[in-house]
């Protein structure tokens, strides 16, 4: 596995990511506490419309000064993460983990952990004190971010909350 910075011109490689998963539970916030709710369904990979939206989001963030880091198995993109370019929070000391995916067949091999460490390193180098994480509500995503040091925040970024109100919002101290 080769890990390296990705360029905006590599956005088409995102089509190789298989984000599908079986979702046993999801989390919801209930009075500031995580509540697990049974889900029991299969989440498919992206359709063409969502893939185009994802690629556009990747390109916009990188062109704006964000940072992308990928894991490659030969020519295949196994996983990637994108660090947002815009500082957030009351003290403007947070950078967002904007996108983070590892293909289904590559999960549980330490790829996501390595990508998160690199995004944290880059964020710290840019002057951030925290990573802001707006996680999908799936058990796997929330547990991954929490095991990576993310903690539920009561300082929710209103803009990100409005975009994805079901997400679980966390901060990771760098």
Secondary structure, 3 states (H helix, E strand, C coil): CEEEEECHHHHHHHHHCCCCEEEEEEEEEECCEEEEEEEEEEECCCCHHHHHHHHHHHHHHHHCCCEEEEEEECCEEEEEEEECCCCECCCCCEEEEEEEEECHHHCCCCHHHHHHHHHHHHHHHCCCCEEEEEECCEHHHHHHHHHCCCEECCCCCHHHHHHCCCCEEEEEEC
